[in-house]
Amino acid sequence: MSNTVTELDRPVPLYMQVVRQLRAQIASGELTDGDRLPSQREMMARWHISMQTASKVIGAMKTEGIAVPSVGRDTIVAPGAAARIAAAAEGTAHAPAAPLPAPGASVTSADAGKTAAPAHVAEILGIPTGRRALRRHETRSGDGKEASITTFWYPPAIADRAPRLADSQALAAGTVAYITETTGIRATRIQEEHDAAVADDDSAAVLGVEPGSPVLITRTRYYTTDGKLIEYAESITPGGQGHTRTFSVTGS
C-alpha cells in the first residue's frame, strides 16, 4: 500500500474525496475482498486529514456496504464490494453528483423544525397541503458577506431516518452527503430551476442588500434512481455576486 501523500481538492468534502479514491481502488481490483483498508492514522498521514474526517471515511464506506470490521481493529474490503460499486455506477451512469458549494462559502447560521408546508412544497413532498414537514434554513457567507439563503424541505421518510437534519447547526459535509452517510440513500438525479426575482424585506435584510434588489432563486430537487425525492431546496443569491456551481459526472 502506498505511503505517499495524496493531494486533495479542498472545495469538495474531504471525507468524500477519500471515499471516492478508495472506492476507485476497489473497483479497479487494486484492493480486493478481505484486503485491509488504511487505518485512521494512515489516512491522516496520507491525505493530511483529521481523525474525525478519517472516521467519517470509514463510516461512509461501511454505510455503502463496501467495508466491514475484521478481527482486531482493522477495517477490510467487504465481500462483493467491487460488484456493489459496479452496480451503483450503472445506476448513476448518466446522473450528476450533488452540486458542491462554491469555494470559500460556509454556513453562518442554521435552524430547523417542523412547520406547515406551503401548497407548492407539499405537492413536491407528496403530502397534503398544510401538513407539518421538516424545514431547514441555512445562511451561507463568503468573502466576508452573506452569500445565500437556503430553505430545505424533507419528506417524512427522510426526516425520520436522518435526525440531525432537525438540528440547528451546520452539517460539515452538507445535507445530501449526511443523508447518504446516515441512511444509505443516494441522490442520482438532480433537477434545478432558476428564476430572476427581487429581494423582499426579509431576504434583503439578511443578504445586506436593498429591498427590491435583483436576486437569483434556485430551486433544486434531489431524487433517487427510482424517482423518490430526498430533498427540496430553495436558495436566494444576490444579483451581481459570483455564484459557482460545480458538478461531478460519474460513468460514461
KAGI-V147530 format. One record per pair of residues at least 12 apart in sequence whose C-alpha atoms are under 10 Angstrom apart, sorted by the first residue. I is the first residue (numbers start at 1). J is the second residue. Records with the same first field share a line. If there is no record, write none. Layout:
I=J ; J
This chain:
1=30 ; 31 ; 36 ; 37 ; 38
2=38 ; 46
3=38 ; 42 ; 43 ; 45 ; 46 ; 47
4=45 ; 46 ; 47
5=43 ; 44 ; 45 ; 46 ; 47 ; 48
6=18 ; 43 ; 45 ; 46 ; 47 ; 48
7=46 ; 47 ; 48
8=47 ; 48 ; 49
10=103 ; 104
11=100 ; 101 ; 102 ; 103 ; 104 ; 105 ; 246
12=99 ; 100 ; 101 ; 102 ; 103 ; 173 ; 246
13=53 ; 100 ; 101 ; 172 ; 173 ; 174 ; 177
14=47 ; 48 ; 49 ; 50 ; 53 ; 54 ; 56 ; 57 ; 173
15=47 ; 49 ; 50 ; 52 ; 53 ; 54 ; 55 ; 56 ; 57 ; 58 ; 59 ; 60 ; 173
16=53 ; 56 ; 57 ; 60 ; 61 ; 173 ; 177 ; 181
17=47 ; 57
18=43 ; 46 ; 47 ; 49 ; 53 ; 54 ; 56 ; 57 ; 58
19=54 ; 56 ; 57 ; 58 ; 59 ; 60 ; 61
20=57 ; 61
22=37 ; 38 ; 57 ; 61 ; 66 ; 77
23=61 ; 66 ; 67 ; 77 ; 81 ; 82 ; 85
24=82 ; 85
25=82
26=66 ; 77 ; 78 ; 81 ; 82 ; 83 ; 85
27=81 ; 82 ; 83 ; 84 ; 85 ; 86
28=82
29=82
31=76 ; 77 ; 81 ; 82
32=76 ; 77 ; 78 ; 79 ; 80 ; 81 ; 82
33=66 ; 67 ; 76 ; 77 ; 78 ; 79 ; 80 ; 81 ; 82
34=67 ; 68 ; 69 ; 70 ; 75 ; 76 ; 77 ; 78 ; 79 ; 80 ; 81
35=67 ; 74 ; 75 ; 76 ; 77 ; 78 ; 79
36=67 ; 68 ; 69 ; 70 ; 74 ; 75 ; 76 ; 77 ; 78
37=58 ; 67 ; 68 ; 69 ; 74 ; 75 ; 76 ; 77
38=54 ; 58 ; 74 ; 75 ; 76
39=54 ; 55 ; 58 ; 73 ; 74 ; 75 ; 76
40=52 ; 53 ; 54 ; 55 ; 56 ; 57 ; 58 ; 74 ; 75
41=54 ; 55
42=54
43=55 ; 57
53=172 ; 173
56=173 ; 181
57=181
58=75 ; 76
59=181 ; 182
60=177 ; 178 ; 180 ; 181 ; 182 ; 184
61=75 ; 77 ; 78 ; 81 ; 181 ; 184
62=75 ; 76 ; 77 ; 78 ; 181 ; 184
63=180 ; 181 ; 182 ; 183 ; 184 ; 185
64=78 ; 81 ; 84 ; 85 ; 88 ; 180 ; 181 ; 182 ; 183 ; 184 ; 185 ; 186
65=77 ; 78 ; 79 ; 80 ; 81 ; 84 ; 85 ; 184
66=78 ; 79 ; 80 ; 81 ; 82 ; 83 ; 84 ; 85
67=79 ; 80 ; 81
68=81
86=251
88=186 ; 188 ; 225 ; 251
89=188 ; 250 ; 251 ; 252
90=250 ; 251 ; 252
91=188 ; 224 ; 225 ; 226 ; 251
92=186 ; 187 ; 188 ; 189 ; 224 ; 225 ; 249 ; 250 ; 251 ; 252
93=188 ; 249 ; 250 ; 251 ; 252
94=188 ; 189 ; 249 ; 250 ; 251 ; 252
95=187 ; 188 ; 189 ; 190 ; 225 ; 248 ; 249 ; 250 ; 251 ; 252
96=187 ; 188 ; 189 ; 190 ; 191 ; 247 ; 248 ; 249 ; 250 ; 251
97=186 ; 187 ; 188 ; 189 ; 190 ; 222 ; 246 ; 247 ; 248 ; 249 ; 250
98=174 ; 176 ; 177 ; 186 ; 187 ; 188 ; 189 ; 190 ; 222 ; 245 ; 246 ; 247 ; 248 ; 249
99=176 ; 190 ; 220 ; 244 ; 245 ; 246 ; 247 ; 248
100=173 ; 174 ; 244 ; 245 ; 246 ; 247 ; 248
101=140 ; 173 ; 174 ; 243 ; 244 ; 245 ; 246 ; 247
102=142 ; 147 ; 242 ; 243 ; 244 ; 245 ; 246
103=142 ; 143 ; 243 ; 244 ; 245 ; 246
104=140 ; 141 ; 142 ; 143 ; 144
105=139 ; 140 ; 141 ; 142 ; 143 ; 144 ; 145 ; 146 ; 147 ; 148
106=138 ; 139 ; 140 ; 141 ; 142 ; 143 ; 146 ; 147 ; 148 ; 170 ; 172
107=138 ; 139 ; 140 ; 141 ; 142 ; 146 ; 147 ; 148 ; 149 ; 169 ; 170 ; 171 ; 172 ; 174
108=138 ; 139 ; 140 ; 141 ; 142 ; 146 ; 169 ; 170
109=137 ; 138 ; 139 ; 140 ; 141 ; 149 ; 168 ; 169 ; 170
110=136 ; 137 ; 138 ; 139 ; 140 ; 149 ; 150 ; 151 ; 166 ; 167 ; 168 ; 169 ; 170 ; 171
111=135 ; 136 ; 137 ; 138 ; 139 ; 151 ; 165 ; 166 ; 167 ; 168 ; 169 ; 170
112=134 ; 135 ; 136 ; 137 ; 138 ; 151 ; 152 ; 153 ; 164 ; 165 ; 166 ; 167 ; 168 ; 169
113=132 ; 133 ; 134 ; 135 ; 136 ; 137 ; 165 ; 166 ; 167 ; 168
114=131 ; 132 ; 133 ; 134 ; 135 ; 136 ; 153 ; 154 ; 159 ; 166
115=130 ; 131 ; 132 ; 133 ; 134 ; 135 ; 136 ; 153
116=128 ; 129 ; 130 ; 131 ; 132 ; 133 ; 134 ; 135
117=129 ; 130 ; 131 ; 132 ; 133 ; 134 ; 135 ; 153
118=130 ; 131 ; 132 ; 133
119=131
121=133 ; 153 ; 154 ; 232 ; 233
122=153 ; 154 ; 155
124=153 ; 154 ; 155 ; 221 ; 229 ; 231 ; 232
125=153 ; 154 ; 155 ; 156 ; 228 ; 229 ; 230 ; 231 ; 232
126=155 ; 156 ; 228 ; 229
127=155 ; 156
132=156
133=153 ; 154 ; 155 ; 156 ; 159
134=152 ; 153 ; 154 ; 155 ; 156 ; 158 ; 159 ; 160 ; 165 ; 166
135=151 ; 152 ; 153 ; 154 ; 155 ; 159 ; 165 ; 166 ; 232 ; 233
136=150 ; 151 ; 152 ; 153 ; 154 ; 165 ; 166 ; 167 ; 168 ; 169 ; 175 ; 233
137=149 ; 150 ; 151 ; 152 ; 153 ; 168 ; 169 ; 233 ; 234 ; 235
138=150 ; 151 ; 152 ; 168 ; 169 ; 170 ; 235
139=151 ; 170 ; 206 ; 207 ; 235 ; 236
140=207 ; 237
141=207
145=206 ; 207 ; 208
146=206 ; 207 ; 208 ; 209 ; 237 ; 238
147=206 ; 207 ; 208 ; 236 ; 237 ; 238 ; 241 ; 242 ; 243
148=203 ; 206 ; 207 ; 215 ; 216 ; 217 ; 235 ; 236 ; 237 ; 238 ; 241 ; 243
149=203 ; 206 ; 207 ; 217 ; 234 ; 235 ; 236 ; 237 ; 238
150=217 ; 218 ; 219 ; 233 ; 234 ; 235 ; 236 ; 237
151=219 ; 232 ; 233 ; 234 ; 235 ; 236
152=165 ; 175 ; 219 ; 220 ; 221 ; 231 ; 232 ; 233 ; 234 ; 235
153=165 ; 221 ; 230 ; 231 ; 232 ; 233 ; 234
154=229 ; 230 ; 231 ; 232 ; 233
155=228 ; 229 ; 230 ; 231 ; 232
156=230
157=229 ; 230
158=179 ; 183 ; 185 ; 229 ; 230 ; 231
159=179 ; 230 ; 231
161=179 ; 182 ; 183
162=175 ; 178 ; 179 ; 180 ; 181 ; 182 ; 183
163=179 ; 182
164=178 ; 179 ; 182
165=178 ; 179
175=231
176=222 ; 230 ; 231
179=230 ; 231
180=230
185=223 ; 224 ; 225 ; 228 ; 230
186=222 ; 223 ; 224 ; 225 ; 230
187=221 ; 222 ; 223 ; 224 ; 225 ; 227 ; 228 ; 229 ; 230 ; 231
188=222 ; 223 ; 224 ; 225 ; 226 ; 227 ; 250
189=221 ; 222 ; 223 ; 224 ; 225 ; 226 ; 227 ; 228 ; 229
190=220 ; 221 ; 222 ; 223 ; 224 ; 229 ; 231 ; 232
191=219 ; 220 ; 221 ; 222 ; 223 ; 232
192=218 ; 219 ; 220 ; 221 ; 222 ; 232 ; 233 ; 234
193=217 ; 218 ; 219 ; 220 ; 221 ; 234
194=216 ; 217 ; 218 ; 219 ; 220 ; 234 ; 235
195=215 ; 216 ; 217 ; 218 ; 219 ; 236
196=214 ; 215 ; 216 ; 217 ; 218 ; 236 ; 237 ; 239
197=212 ; 213 ; 214 ; 215 ; 216 ; 217 ; 236 ; 238 ; 239
198=210 ; 211 ; 212 ; 213 ; 214 ; 215 ; 216 ; 217 ; 236 ; 238 ; 239
199=211 ; 212 ; 213 ; 214 ; 215 ; 216 ; 217 ; 236 ; 237 ; 238 ; 239
200=212 ; 213 ; 214 ; 215
201=213
203=215 ; 236 ; 237 ; 238
204=236 ; 238
207=236 ; 237 ; 238
208=238
209=238 ; 239
213=238 ; 239 ; 240
214=237 ; 238 ; 239 ; 240
215=235 ; 236 ; 237 ; 238 ; 239 ; 240 ; 241
216=235 ; 236 ; 237 ; 238 ; 239 ; 240 ; 241 ; 243
217=234 ; 235 ; 236 ; 237 ; 238 ; 239
218=233 ; 234 ; 235 ; 236 ; 237
219=232 ; 233 ; 234 ; 235 ; 236
220=232 ; 233 ; 234 ; 235
221=233 ; 234
